[in-house]
Amino acid sequence: MNNNQIFDLDKIKELTIPIEELQIKINQLNESSKKITKNIHVIEKEFKDEKFLSQIEIIQELLKNINDKLNLVSKTNLNKFLDFQDRLIKKYKENFKENLKKITLNEEFTKIIGLFFIEEKMISKIIDNVSFIPSIEISKWLELLDSLNHNTLFLKSVEKIGIYFQELLQLRLEKELKKIPNDTDPVIVRDYEEFFKKNPTLAFNDFLHIIESQFTQKELDSKKEIRKRIKEKEEFEKLKKKQVEQKKTYDDYLKLSESEFKRLRRKKSREKLTDVSTDTNMEKEIGISEEVFEKIKKFKSQFEKSFDEKYMIQKDDDTDPIDIIRERKKKKEKEYKEYKDHFDNP
């Protein structure tokens, strides 16, 4: 038992663990040697004493010899360990092969045991080659379709397949319905059953997510429509208020006589320029000559004329102002009626 134990893989690994430790030690030894050499170079630069330097050189030589010997011994031991490991593994493989040969059974006896296991369903038969019958192409199916539609065996098979498929769907539906909590709304359950007929792969939880998303979208659309109607109503109220104010203004205008209306229109449409009074005494004090005064007067008249043309509303004698107001009143009443019909009959 002890002889066989030596060739166990775990035992071999346990015996060869020192190899890794030895490799680590060799690396550490090399690193230490490099550090010592580096430090010695630093000391040689710092100290000038010949006697001290000679002693350092002797020490360096001794350390180098020790390092070389240790490296040599370590590598030798490492090679021996690796050789020992290879021998152990090789011996383990040979021993393993021998054991396999000892337990190898003859072909007939193995066949008897195998058939017994297959009959008892303890193992399955190994299939070396996959055997299958390729289906016919679509073009061939199209050629045979007319004949198959008149074949009673084919039609019965299709009918049985349809029935079997419906049974499978019903089993799947019942399985999904069992997962539904008891406190679920019956309306939602019925909706899920109807939806399941269209999409049998849909689970109840996925159906709930779809319903929630649709419900949320409907709410958003409803809120959006409400905001739109409120905004339209506000605009209508503003327009209505404006129409009332304008109507009142028009009514006030219509109550005026023609002369009063003209006077009010002139008052609101233009402003009179105040005449610039010239004081002769001031002119004399300023000492403006007659020639300069005439030029100023001429420039002033031109300025007043251009100002009237650009900024003053010109009188239109051809159109009666009352007719203009009446026309605008009709137009505004028409607009008001259109907006009112729009909100009364949305």
C-alpha positions as CSV (number, residue, x, y, z in Angstrom):
1,M,0.0,0.0,0.0
2,N,2.9,2.3,0.9
3,N,4.6,1.6,-2.5
4,N,1.5,2.6,-4.4
5,Q,1.0,5.7,-2.3
6,I,4.3,7.2,-3.5
7,F,3.0,7.3,-7.0
8,D,-0.2,9.0,-6.2
9,L,-0.5,12.5,-7.9
10,D,-1.2,14.3,-4.6
11,K,1.8,12.6,-3.0
12,I,4.1,13.5,-6.0
13,K,2.9,17.1,-5.7
14,E,3.6,17.1,-1.9
15,L,7.1,15.8,-2.5
16,T,7.9,18.3,-5.2
17,I,6.8,21.4,-3.2
18,P,10.4,22.1,-2.1
19,I,11.3,22.7,-5.8
20,E,9.2,25.9,-5.9
21,E,10.7,27.0,-2.5
22,L,14.2,26.4,-3.8
23,Q,13.6,28.4,-7.0
24,I,12.4,31.3,-4.8
25,K,15.5,31.1,-2.6
26,I,17.8,31.2,-5.7
27,N,16.1,34.3,-7.0
28,Q,16.4,36.0,-3.6
29,L,20.0,35.1,-3.4
30,N,20.7,36.7,-6.8
31,E,18.8,39.8,-5.8
32,S,20.8,40.1,-2.6
33,S,24.1,39.7,-4.5
34,K,23.2,42.5,-6.8
35,K,22.3,44.8,-3.9
36,I,25.6,44.1,-2.2
37,T,27.6,44.8,-5.3
38,K,25.7,48.1,-5.8
39,N,26.4,49.1,-2.2
40,I,30.1,48.3,-2.5
41,H,30.3,50.6,-5.6
42,V,28.7,53.4,-3.5
43,I,31.2,52.9,-0.7
44,E,34.2,53.0,-3.1
45,K,33.1,56.4,-4.3
46,E,32.5,57.8,-0.8
47,F,35.7,56.5,1.0
48,K,39.3,57.1,-0.2
49,D,41.1,55.1,2.4
50,E,43.2,52.5,0.5
51,K,43.3,50.0,3.4
52,F,39.6,50.2,4.0
53,L,38.9,49.8,0.3
54,S,41.3,46.8,0.0
55,Q,39.3,45.1,2.9
56,I,36.0,45.9,1.1
57,E,37.4,44.4,-2.1
58,I,38.4,41.2,-0.2
59,I,34.9,41.0,1.3
60,Q,33.4,41.5,-2.1
61,E,35.4,38.7,-3.5
62,L,34.4,36.4,-0.7
63,L,30.7,37.2,-1.1
64,K,31.0,36.6,-4.8
65,N,32.5,33.2,-4.3
66,I,29.9,32.3,-1.7
67,N,27.1,33.4,-4.1
68,D,28.6,31.4,-7.0
69,K,28.9,28.3,-4.9
70,L,25.4,28.7,-3.5
71,N,24.0,29.2,-7.0
72,L,25.8,26.1,-8.2
73,V,24.6,24.0,-5.3
74,S,21.1,25.3,-5.6
75,K,20.8,24.7,-9.3
76,T,22.3,21.2,-8.9
77,N,19.7,20.4,-6.2
78,L,17.0,21.9,-8.4
79,N,18.0,19.8,-11.3
80,K,18.0,16.7,-9.1
81,F,14.5,17.6,-7.8
82,L,13.2,18.1,-11.3
83,D,14.7,14.8,-12.4
84,F,13.2,13.2,-9.4
85,Q,9.8,14.7,-10.2
86,D,10.0,13.4,-13.8
87,R,10.9,9.9,-12.6
88,L,8.0,9.9,-10.2
89,I,5.5,11.0,-12.8
90,K,6.8,8.5,-15.3
91,K,6.6,5.7,-12.8
92,Y,3.0,6.8,-11.9
93,K,2.0,6.7,-15.6
94,E,3.5,3.2,-16.0
95,N,1.8,2.0,-12.8
96,F,-1.5,3.5,-14.0
97,K,-1.3,1.7,-17.4
98,E,-0.6,-1.6,-15.6
99,N,-3.6,-1.2,-13.5
100,L,-5.8,-0.5,-16.6
101,K,-4.5,-3.6,-18.2
102,K,-5.4,-5.7,-15.1
103,I,-9.0,-4.4,-15.0
104,T,-9.5,-4.7,-18.8
105,L,-12.3,-7.1,-19.6
106,N,-12.8,-9.1,-22.7
107,E,-15.1,-7.8,-25.5
108,E,-17.8,-10.4,-25.1
109,F,-18.1,-9.9,-21.3
110,T,-18.2,-6.2,-21.8
111,K,-21.0,-6.5,-24.4
112,I,-23.1,-8.6,-22.0
113,I,-22.8,-6.1,-19.2
114,G,-23.5,-3.2,-21.5
115,L,-26.7,-4.8,-22.9
116,F,-27.9,-5.5,-19.3
117,F,-27.3,-1.9,-18.3
118,I,-29.2,-0.6,-21.4
119,E,-32.2,-3.0,-20.7
120,E,-32.3,-1.8,-17.1
121,K,-32.0,1.8,-18.4
122,M,-29.0,2.4,-16.2
123,I,-27.1,3.7,-19.2
124,S,-28.0,4.9,-22.8
125,K,-26.8,3.5,-26.0
126,I,-24.1,5.6,-27.6
127,I,-25.1,6.8,-31.1
128,D,-22.1,7.0,-33.4
129,N,-23.9,8.3,-36.5
130,V,-26.9,10.6,-36.6
131,S,-29.7,9.2,-38.8
132,F,-32.4,11.5,-40.1
133,I,-34.7,11.7,-43.1
134,P,-34.5,15.1,-44.9
135,S,-37.8,16.9,-45.4
136,I,-39.1,17.7,-48.8
137,E,-38.6,21.1,-50.3
138,I,-41.3,23.8,-50.3
139,S,-41.7,23.6,-54.1
140,K,-42.5,19.9,-53.7
141,W,-45.0,20.6,-51.0
142,L,-46.8,23.1,-53.3
143,E,-47.0,20.4,-56.0
144,L,-48.5,17.9,-53.5
145,L,-50.8,20.3,-51.7
146,D,-53.8,19.8,-54.0
147,S,-53.5,16.1,-53.7
148,L,-53.0,16.2,-49.9
149,N,-56.2,18.4,-49.5
150,H,-58.1,15.4,-50.9
151,N,-56.2,12.8,-48.9
152,T,-58.3,11.7,-45.9
153,L,-55.3,10.3,-44.0
154,F,-53.5,13.7,-44.3
155,L,-56.6,15.7,-43.3
156,K,-57.2,13.5,-40.3
157,S,-53.5,13.9,-39.3
158,V,-53.7,17.7,-39.6
159,E,-57.0,17.7,-37.6
160,K,-55.3,15.6,-34.8
161,I,-52.3,17.9,-34.8
162,G,-54.6,20.9,-34.5
163,I,-56.5,19.3,-31.6
164,Y,-53.3,18.3,-29.9
165,F,-51.9,21.9,-30.3
166,Q,-55.1,23.4,-28.7
167,E,-54.7,21.0,-25.8
168,L,-51.1,22.1,-25.3
169,L,-52.2,25.7,-25.4
170,Q,-55.0,25.0,-22.9
171,L,-52.5,23.3,-20.5
172,R,-50.1,26.3,-20.8
173,L,-53.0,28.7,-20.2
174,E,-54.1,26.8,-17.1
175,K,-50.5,26.8,-15.9
176,E,-50.3,30.6,-16.3
177,L,-53.7,31.1,-14.6
178,K,-52.5,29.3,-11.5
179,K,-49.7,31.8,-11.2
180,I,-52.2,34.7,-11.0
181,P,-52.9,36.0,-7.5
182,N,-56.4,35.3,-6.2
183,D,-57.2,39.0,-5.5
184,T,-56.6,39.9,-9.2
185,D,-59.5,41.7,-11.0
186,P,-61.5,39.1,-13.0
187,V,-61.8,41.5,-15.9
188,I,-58.0,41.6,-16.2
189,V,-57.9,37.8,-16.1
190,R,-60.5,37.5,-18.9
191,D,-58.6,40.1,-21.0
192,Y,-55.4,38.0,-20.5
193,E,-57.2,34.9,-21.7
194,E,-58.3,36.7,-24.9
195,F,-54.8,38.1,-25.4
196,F,-53.3,34.6,-24.8
197,K,-55.3,33.2,-27.7
198,K,-53.5,35.7,-30.0
199,N,-50.1,35.3,-28.4
200,P,-49.6,32.0,-26.5
201,T,-46.0,32.8,-25.6
202,L,-47.0,35.8,-23.4
203,A,-46.8,35.4,-19.7
204,F,-49.2,37.1,-17.3
205,N,-46.6,39.5,-15.8
206,D,-45.6,40.7,-19.3
207,F,-49.3,41.2,-20.1
208,L,-49.6,43.4,-17.0
209,H,-46.6,45.5,-18.1
210,I,-48.3,46.0,-21.5
211,I,-51.6,47.0,-19.9
212,E,-49.9,49.5,-17.5
213,S,-48.0,51.1,-20.4
214,Q,-51.1,51.5,-22.5
215,F,-53.1,52.9,-19.5
216,T,-50.3,55.4,-18.8
217,Q,-50.3,56.5,-22.5
218,K,-54.1,57.0,-22.4
219,E,-53.8,59.1,-19.3
220,L,-51.1,61.3,-21.0
221,D,-53.2,61.7,-24.1
222,S,-56.3,62.6,-22.0
223,K,-54.3,65.2,-19.9
224,K,-52.9,66.7,-23.1
225,E,-56.4,67.0,-24.6
226,I,-57.7,68.6,-21.4
227,R,-54.9,71.2,-21.4
228,K,-55.6,72.0,-25.0
229,R,-59.3,72.6,-24.4
230,I,-58.5,74.8,-21.4
231,K,-56.1,76.9,-23.4
232,E,-58.7,77.2,-26.2
233,K,-61.3,78.2,-23.6
234,E,-59.0,80.8,-22.2
235,E,-58.4,82.3,-25.6
236,F,-62.1,82.3,-26.3
237,E,-62.8,84.1,-23.0
238,K,-60.1,86.7,-23.9
239,L,-61.6,87.2,-27.4
240,K,-65.1,87.3,-25.9
241,K,-64.1,90.1,-23.5
242,K,-62.3,92.0,-26.2
243,Q,-65.4,91.7,-28.4
244,V,-67.6,93.1,-25.7
245,E,-65.3,96.0,-25.1
246,Q,-65.1,96.7,-28.9
247,K,-68.9,96.5,-29.2
248,K,-69.4,98.9,-26.4
249,T,-66.9,101.3,-28.1
250,Y,-68.7,101.0,-31.4
251,D,-72.1,101.6,-29.7
252,D,-70.7,104.7,-28.1
253,Y,-69.4,105.9,-31.5
254,L,-72.8,105.2,-33.1
255,K,-74.6,107.3,-30.4
256,L,-72.5,110.4,-31.5
257,S,-73.8,112.8,-34.1
258,E,-71.9,113.2,-37.3
259,S,-70.3,116.4,-36.3
260,E,-69.2,115.1,-32.8
261,F,-67.8,111.9,-34.4
262,K,-65.7,114.0,-36.9
263,R,-64.5,116.2,-34.1
264,L,-63.5,113.2,-32.0
265,R,-61.8,111.5,-34.9
266,R,-59.8,114.6,-35.7
267,K,-58.8,114.9,-32.1
268,K,-57.5,111.4,-31.8
269,S,-56.0,111.1,-35.3
270,R,-53.8,114.2,-35.3
271,E,-52.3,116.8,-33.2
272,K,-52.0,120.4,-34.1
273,L,-48.7,122.0,-34.3
274,T,-48.4,125.1,-32.1
275,D,-47.4,128.1,-33.9
276,V,-44.0,129.3,-32.9
277,S,-44.5,133.0,-32.0
278,T,-41.7,135.3,-33.0
279,D,-41.0,138.2,-30.8
280,T,-39.7,141.1,-32.8
281,N,-38.1,142.6,-29.8
282,M,-36.1,139.4,-29.2
283,E,-35.1,139.3,-32.8
284,K,-33.8,142.7,-32.5
285,E,-31.9,141.8,-29.3
286,I,-30.4,138.7,-31.0
287,G,-29.5,140.8,-34.0
288,I,-30.6,138.4,-36.8
289,S,-30.4,140.0,-40.1
290,E,-33.4,140.2,-42.5
291,E,-31.7,137.7,-44.9
292,V,-31.0,135.1,-42.2
293,F,-34.6,135.5,-40.8
294,E,-36.1,134.8,-44.2
295,K,-34.0,131.6,-44.6
296,I,-35.1,130.4,-41.2
297,K,-38.7,131.0,-42.0
298,K,-38.4,129.2,-45.3
299,F,-36.7,126.2,-43.7
300,K,-39.4,126.1,-41.0
301,S,-42.3,126.0,-43.6
302,Q,-40.6,123.2,-45.4
303,F,-40.1,121.2,-42.2
304,E,-43.8,121.7,-41.2
305,K,-44.9,120.5,-44.6
306,S,-42.7,117.3,-44.6
307,F,-43.8,116.6,-41.0
308,D,-47.5,116.8,-42.0
309,E,-47.0,114.5,-44.9
310,K,-45.0,111.9,-42.9
311,Y,-46.7,111.8,-39.5
312,M,-50.2,113.3,-39.7
313,I,-53.2,111.3,-40.9
314,Q,-54.5,112.7,-44.1
315,K,-58.2,113.5,-44.3
316,D,-60.2,111.2,-46.5
317,D,-63.3,112.9,-47.7
318,D,-64.4,110.1,-49.9
319,T,-65.1,107.5,-47.1
320,D,-67.7,108.1,-44.4
321,P,-66.2,107.1,-41.0
322,I,-69.5,105.8,-39.8
323,D,-69.5,103.3,-42.7
324,I,-66.0,102.2,-41.7
325,I,-67.1,101.5,-38.1
326,R,-70.2,99.7,-39.2
327,E,-68.1,97.5,-41.6
328,R,-65.7,96.6,-38.8
329,K,-68.6,95.9,-36.4
330,K,-70.0,93.3,-38.9
331,K,-66.6,91.7,-39.4
332,K,-66.0,91.4,-35.6
333,E,-69.5,90.0,-35.0
334,K,-68.8,87.3,-37.7
335,E,-65.5,86.3,-36.0
336,Y,-67.3,86.2,-32.6
337,K,-70.0,83.9,-34.0
338,E,-67.4,81.5,-35.5
339,Y,-65.5,81.2,-32.2
340,K,-68.7,80.7,-30.3
341,D,-69.9,77.9,-32.7
342,H,-66.5,76.2,-32.3
343,F,-66.7,75.9,-28.5
344,D,-70.5,75.3,-28.4
345,N,-70.1,72.4,-30.9
346,P,-66.7,70.9,-30.3
